[in-house]
Structure formats: C-alpha cells, structure tokens
Amino acid sequence: MFIDLKKNSKVALYEQLYTDIKTKILDGRLHANAKLPSKRQLSQDVSISITTVERAYNLLVEENLITSKEKSGHYVVPTEALKIQSKPLISVKKPVFNKMEFLLGEVDTSIVQNDVIKQLSIDVFQDRSLLNSGDKSGEAELKLAIREYLYVNRGVQCTDDQVFIGPSTEYLLEQVFYLLDYPAVTLEDPSYPVVKNVLTRLKISYNTAGVNTDGIDLKAVKKYNNKIVHITPSHQFPSGVVMSLNKRIQLLNLLSDTENYVIEDDYDSEFRYTGRPLSSLQGLDQNNKTIYINTFSKSIYPSLRIAVMVLPPELAEKYYDKGLSCNVSRQMQHIVAKFIEGQYLVRHINRVRKFYGKKMEVIIESLKNKHPEVDLSGYHTGMHFVAKLKGVDLRQLAKEHLIISMADYTENRVGTDTVLIGVGSKDEKEIINKLDYFFQEAKKKVRAKN
C-alpha cells in the first residue's frame, strides 16, 4: 500500500499515516473487509517504527474504521463511502469600512486605570470557586454593587433582583424585546443606530418621533401608542439634547394608564460638565413603566463588554421564568464589582469628567473663534458634540474626510448640514486642526457656488 509521508512536516508521522488510511477508506479506495498490511510489514515498507504504525491503527480502531482480528490482522470495517467533490477554500468577502475620524464610542486609553484593573484581575483569577458556573442572571456581588452605585449616582430605585447584566446594550435590548413578545417600538429621530439594527434583524416594526430642544415629540409618541418608547434622555444620541424634567414627567404620565413601557438608555449620563445632571427617568417613575439600560463602555473602557439593565418587577420575574442568562464571564463580573466597591469607578469618573470637560472647552473655544458661523451644540454633556454649518450640504465633504454626518442617523435624511465630532480618542490639537481644515474646505465650496 502506497503511503506518502512527509518526514520533515510538523504533523507527527502517526497522524499522517492515520489521515492517509482514513481518506482511502472514506473515498472507497480501501473497500470493505480489505486486509491492511501487518504493522511490521507497513513499518518496513514506509521506513517508520512499528510503534508509529500501531498508534495510527489504534486511532482508526477507535473510530471504527478498521477492526483487529486475533492472529489475522486488521481489516476495513464496512463503511459508506463519502461522496467526494472538489472543495476549494474560498475567501469570505467582508465589507470594508474606512476608519472614521472622531468616532463617538472611543475613549482616551491613557486615562484608563489599567494598573488597578490588572491587580483586581489577578485577585479574581486566583479565586478557584469562580471556575464553576454561577447565577445565570449575573453575579450577586455585581448586582449589589451596581444597584448601590445607580441609586447614589443616578437615583435609580430597585432591588438587587431587578438588576441584570449583559455584554452590551444590544444584547440586553434583544432580551427586552423577547420578554415583551417583539413589540412595535417608537424611536427618536435621529436615533442610536444599534437599536435600529436590532429591530431590523428581529423584524420588529417601529415608528420614529422627532426630537425637539427639550426631548422627544410626545404628540408622536401618543399617536403611535407603541408598546415601547426608546429614548436617550440624559444626552440624546446623536443630537446632544437633554430631555427636560417637565417632559420626563409628561412622558411618564402618558404611559401611566397604559400597558406600554419606556426604555431609558442612560447614554453619557456620567459626563455632564456644567451643573448637576437630572436624575434618571427610572428614579422618577412611580408606576414601574421604565426599563433602565446603561453600559460601562465609556465610564471604564469600551472593550470591557459589560452593560446593565434594571427591569420593572413584573418583567424581572418573567426574565427568571424564561431562564435568560447574562452571557458575561464570572471573573469579569467580579472584577467590575470590585472596581465599583473599591470606589475606583467614582474616582475614575470624576477624573475623566474633568479631563474631557477641559478638552471639550478648549476645542469649542477654538472653533468658535476660528469659525463663528458654525453652530456648535451638545457639548455640555457627553463625549461628542454637534457642528452645523447652516444651509450647507456637508455630506460629501464629510465622507471625503471620514467625518460622521448627522444625516446618517436620521430616518428622513435631515441634518445634511451637520456633523458629529467625538472627542474621546484624539487629542484636542489634532481635533482642532482637522476641523479647522474641514470647515475651511466647506466654506470654499460655498464661495465657489456663489
């Protein structure tokens, strides 16, 4: 029997021999009941040790491809031949995305407390009890830490059992929609693209309501009367509008006599640079109509992949009944729990707030001085701001400069004269210089048209 072994290969000789004989059996070249050479004979024919042949034969016996008959040798077990056809390796086509400037979800990694997280990680991974499975809905230590943190810092009122963990807001949204049997949704316009992606993927219908200077248009919310209203009241994404207290109360009153809910995505709530931030909508709610969602992606760092959800009691009970799970490793949950319990999170947020507040102030002041005709907004809260050159279509220029256009986040393609600028990952000088050049180019095009 011809066997082609490559003795310089990194693959062991017994594995090569096993694979070669297996292939011959499956493609029918070695038919049922065919007798294989003895171990001694094959070792001589191929110039390998008897031990190597024996190891290959043992693997084939374990897979029931051959059988050993006492004092007779090894024989091929009757096996249906595998249909063989050409199967070339085909490269998978992936969409190519250009790296955008001023991304809205990135942070400055130089201020992340990496040394603290490293030490906490070492301590947690030494705990062997965490190697087994834990509570599917999330670790009790993390739930307690988050509940206390949210109460003190965002006014969220709940029990530990209402707190649920997930790897992302996207994951938690899918769980909410499942618990509510994939209901119709009212979204802000412009709105967070992740929500639209989830709705589209799950084939859930939605309507959009415009955003005014004090938040979502409540007339539209009342008109559609959908089971869920999704809002980002603390720092509306992407317009930067903060929902007024009066409108928050009006929305809760609107929902109070219905079976509908509001999802409060507390986006960028930690980063308010002037005055005190408004407490969460959930903290105001007296009728258990609010589903609270937040993430640690900016308050700690994006690749952490931990988000939190607070459900009203009836939905929390349904979560447990359905046996849903958080899908985040126990170790990572305990690292974050210790980060919160040790007051590292509060100190980090205070430090980061000052850092980004100063950075935002320098950028805004420079742009106002150099380009007074550009309307700037949304910079008192969060890690991005809005820049508008009234009446000028900036879409093509933004595309050329890899800058995000507001029009990309709206249903009706409004906001063509507006761009979104994230201040997370780049230093202020780089942001100022690039925006200076961008708006000079924009004004050149306006002058050329006139």
Secondary structure, 3 states (H helix, E strand, C coil): CCCCCCCCCCCCHHHHHHHHHHHHHHCCCCCCCCECCCHHHHHHHHCCCHHHHHHHHHHHHHCCCEEEECCCEEEECCCCCCCCCCCCCCCCCCCCCCCCCCCCCCCCHHHCCHHHHHHHHHHHHCCHHHHCCCCCCCCHHHHHHHHHHHHHHHCCCCCHHHEEEECCHHHHHHHHHHHCCCCCEEEEECCCHHHHHHHHHCCCCEEEEEEECCEECHHHHHHHCCCEEEECCCCCCCCCCCCCHHHHHHHHHHHHCCCCEEEEECCCCCCECCCCCCCCHHHHCCCCCEEEEEECCCCCCHHHCCEEEECCHHHHHHHHHHCCCCCCCHHHHHHHHHHHHCCHHHHHHHHHHHHHHHHHHHHHHHHHHHCCCCEEECCCECCEEEEECCCCCCHHHHHHCCCEEHHHHCCCCCCCCEEEEECCCCCHHHHHHHHHHHHHHHHHHHHHHC
